[in-house]
Amino acid sequence: MVKRDEINNIIVTGKSGAGKQPRIDVLVKEFGLTQLSTGNIFREYVGAFDSSGFRGDLERFYDAEKDTFVPDEVIESAIREQLPDLEDVRPVLLGLKAKYFMNSGKFVPNHSTNELFTEYFAKQDYRGYVLDGYPRTPDQAAYLLDLVKEKGSSVDLVIIVNNSDKLIIERTMGRRICPSCKKVYHVQFKPSKDGVHCDDCGAELIQRADDTENKIKVRLSEYYDKVIPTLDILEEAGIPVVQVEGNLEEFTEENVRRSVMEKIEPLLE
């Protein structure tokens, strides 16, 4: 059993496009948590790097033989040399690393993902989050379990949003994103008021470049290969795992809330 007012972190996972965001919205509202998405972390740090004005070949900062970046001190020195008036180097340094992988198209190794995640996770003393998109590999799961133990925090629940591959492809291709505030909509299940612009900031909604059928199928394959073994590690650590149905007969806010809370309530004190 988990005390409702002592929940530190909840992981929400599932196939890409299963319908995680509406369930995350429920948890944020019900438990006062903050959504922490690895995708948004990468985009935020890349944004900090891009806006800094740093120029140069990023390849020189990556040691291909050791499959890791050169020491942070070397990267920081190069940044300060080019941008002497920069007050906070750290976000730019992390953004440089994220940008390197984005440009190269290489798979982001666990140690780099862990570094970017931890930097952000620490902002709220390693607690108070709904973790979205992390951990996605067994190594990341083991790292997270060690980290929360070291910091006196915890992962209290894992929620898996289930949906069929066919429905996921249909659902994901209808997803729309606000490029400004990153709010997520869906043309059928969660449209904005006018169907074109973000309700919060007014920016025109876009479809992600990777929300095509072929790329969705690649992500589904990755889920079976990497995420399923990751969930096994979390469950073996004694963390309660809850299965939530992603496809509802009638998709309303109340039905989504009920579908989540009916599964969680029996585990809460």
C-alpha positions in Angstrom: 0.0 0.0 0.0 1.1 3.6 -0.7 0.0 6.6 1.3 -1.7 9.0 -1.0 0.0 12.1 0.5 3.5 10.4 0.5 3.7 9.6 -3.3 7.0 10.8 -4.6 7.1 9.7 -8.2 4.9 7.7 -10.6 6.0 6.2 -13.9 3.6 6.2 -16.8 4.6 4.1 -19.7 3.1 2.2 -22.7 3.5 2.0 -26.4 4.1 5.4 -28.1 0.6 6.7 -28.9 -1.2 4.4 -26.4 -2.9 7.4 -24.8 -0.5 8.2 -22.0 -1.0 12.0 -22.0 -4.6 12.0 -20.8 -3.7 9.6 -18.0 -0.7 11.8 -17.0 -3.1 14.8 -16.9 -5.2 12.9 -14.4 -2.2 12.1 -12.1 -0.9 15.7 -12.3 -4.4 16.9 -11.1 -5.1 14.2 -8.6 -1.7 14.1 -6.8 -0.3 17.6 -7.5 2.6 16.1 -9.5 4.6 17.7 -12.4 5.1 15.9 -15.7 8.7 15.2 -16.6 9.1 14.1 -20.2 12.5 13.1 -21.6 11.4 14.4 -25.0 10.7 17.8 -23.5 14.0 17.7 -21.6 16.0 17.1 -24.7 14.1 19.8 -26.6 14.5 22.4 -23.8 18.3 21.8 -23.6 18.7 21.9 -27.3 16.7 25.2 -27.3 19.2 26.6 -24.7 22.1 25.6 -26.9 20.6 26.9 -30.1 19.7 30.3 -28.5 23.2 30.6 -27.0 24.8 31.3 -30.5 27.6 28.8 -30.0 29.1 27.7 -33.3 31.5 24.9 -34.2 31.9 21.3 -35.0 30.3 19.2 -32.2 32.1 16.1 -33.3 35.3 17.3 -31.6 33.6 16.9 -28.2 32.8 13.2 -28.6 35.4 10.5 -28.1 34.2 7.8 -30.6 36.7 5.2 -29.3 35.4 5.5 -25.7 31.8 6.2 -26.9 31.5 9.1 -24.6 32.0 12.9 -24.5 35.3 14.5 -23.6 35.3 15.8 -20.0 32.8 18.5 -19.2 35.7 20.9 -18.3 36.9 20.8 -21.9 33.4 21.5 -23.3 32.8 24.3 -20.8 36.1 25.9 -21.6 35.2 25.9 -25.3 31.8 27.4 -24.6 33.2 30.1 -22.3 35.9 31.0 -24.8 33.3 31.7 -27.5 30.6 33.1 -25.2 32.5 34.9 -22.4 29.4 36.8 -21.2 27.3 33.6 -20.8 26.1 33.5 -17.1 25.0 29.8 -16.9 27.0 27.4 -19.0 25.4 24.2 -17.7 22.2 24.3 -19.8 24.2 25.1 -23.0 26.7 22.3 -22.2 23.8 19.8 -21.8 22.1 21.1 -24.9 25.4 20.7 -26.9 25.3 17.0 -25.9 21.7 16.6 -26.9 22.3 18.5 -30.2 25.2 16.2 -31.0 22.9 13.1 -31.0 20.1 14.9 -32.8 22.5 15.9 -35.6 24.3 12.6 -35.9 21.2 10.4 -35.8 23.0 8.1 -33.4 21.2 6.2 -30.6 21.5 8.2 -27.4 23.5 6.0 -25.0 22.1 5.3 -21.5 24.7 7.4 -19.7 23.9 10.5 -21.7 20.1 10.1 -21.3 20.7 9.5 -17.5 22.8 12.7 -17.3 20.2 14.9 -18.9 17.3 13.3 -16.9 19.1 13.6 -13.6 19.9 17.3 -14.1 16.2 18.0 -14.5 15.0 15.5 -11.9 17.1 17.2 -9.3 15.2 20.5 -9.7 12.4 19.3 -7.4 14.7 17.3 -5.1 14.1 14.0 -7.1 10.4 13.9 -6.2 7.0 15.2 -7.2 7.0 13.9 -10.8 5.1 11.8 -13.3 7.9 10.3 -15.3 7.0 10.1 -19.0 9.4 8.4 -21.4 11.9 7.4 -18.7 13.1 4.8 -18.0 13.0 3.1 -21.4 15.8 0.5 -21.0 16.8 -1.9 -18.3 20.0 0.1 -17.6 18.0 3.3 -17.2 15.6 1.5 -14.8 18.5 0.2 -12.7 20.1 3.7 -12.6 16.8 5.3 -11.6 16.2 2.8 -8.7 19.7 3.5 -7.4 19.3 7.2 -7.8 16.0 7.5 -5.8 17.4 5.3 -3.1 20.5 7.4 -2.8 18.4 10.7 -2.7 15.9 9.4 -0.2 13.1 9.4 -2.7 11.1 6.6 -4.4 9.1 5.4 -7.4 5.8 4.4 -6.0 3.7 3.3 -8.9 4.1 2.2 -12.5 1.1 2.7 -14.8 1.0 0.9 -18.2 -1.4 2.3 -20.7 -2.5 -0.5 -23.0 -3.7 -0.2 -26.5 -3.5 -2.3 -29.8 -0.9 -1.5 -32.4 -3.6 -0.8 -35.0 -5.4 1.8 -32.8 -2.0 3.3 -31.8 -1.1 4.0 -35.4 -4.5 5.7 -36.0 -4.3 7.6 -32.7 -0.7 8.8 -33.2 -1.3 10.1 -36.7 -4.0 12.3 -35.3 -1.8 13.9 -32.6 -1.1 17.6 -32.7 1.5 19.5 -30.7 1.8 23.2 -29.7 5.3 24.2 -30.8 5.4 27.0 -28.3 4.2 25.6 -24.9 4.3 21.9 -25.9 0.7 21.1 -25.0 -0.6 18.0 -26.7 -3.9 17.7 -28.5 -5.6 15.1 -30.7 -7.8 15.9 -33.7 -10.5 13.4 -32.5 -10.0 12.7 -28.8 -8.7 16.0 -27.4 -9.0 18.8 -30.0 -8.3 22.4 -29.3 -11.3 24.8 -29.3 -10.9 25.8 -32.9 -9.0 22.7 -34.0 -6.1 24.8 -35.3 -4.6 26.8 -32.5 -3.4 26.1 -28.9 -6.0 27.0 -26.3 -3.3 28.2 -23.9 -1.0 30.3 -26.0 -2.6 30.7 -29.4 0.2 29.1 -31.5 -0.7 27.1 -34.6 -0.6 23.4 -33.8 1.7 21.1 -35.8 2.1 17.4 -36.4 5.5 15.9 -35.3 7.7 14.9 -38.2 8.1 11.4 -36.6 4.3 10.8 -36.3 4.3 8.9 -39.6 3.1 5.3 -40.0 6.6 3.9 -40.7 8.2 5.7 -37.8 5.4 4.7 -35.4 6.0 1.0 -36.3 9.7 1.5 -35.5 8.8 2.8 -32.0 6.4 -0.1 -31.5 9.2 -2.5 -32.2 11.4 -0.7 -29.7 8.7 -1.0 -27.0 8.6 -4.7 -27.3 12.4 -5.0 -27.4 13.4 -2.6 -24.7 10.5 -1.3 -22.6 9.0 -4.7 -21.7 12.3 -5.9 -20.0 12.5 -2.5 -18.3 9.1 -3.0 -16.7 10.2 -6.5 -15.5 13.1 -4.8 -13.5 10.7 -2.3 -11.9 8.2 -5.0 -11.0 11.0 -7.2 -9.5 12.0 -4.2 -7.3 8.6 -4.4 -5.7 7.0 -1.4 -7.3 3.2 -1.9 -7.9 2.4 -2.1 -11.6 -1.1 -1.1 -12.8 -2.6 -1.8 -16.2 -4.9 0.9 -17.6 -7.0 0.5 -20.7 -6.1 3.1 -23.3 -9.1 2.6 -25.6 -12.4 3.7 -24.0 -15.8 3.3 -25.5 -16.6 7.0 -24.7 -13.5 9.2 -24.4 -14.4 11.9 -21.8 -12.3 13.5 -19.1 -14.4 11.8 -16.4 -14.1 8.4 -18.1 -10.4 8.8 -18.4 -10.1 9.9 -14.7 -12.2 6.9 -13.6 -10.2 4.4 -15.7 -7.1 5.5 -13.9 -8.3 6.1 -10.4 -10.3 2.8 -10.2 -7.0 0.9 -10.7 -5.0 3.1 -8.3 -7.4 3.6 -5.4 -7.1 0.0 -4.1 -3.3 0.5 -3.7 -3.6 3.7 -1.7 -4.0 4.2 2.0 
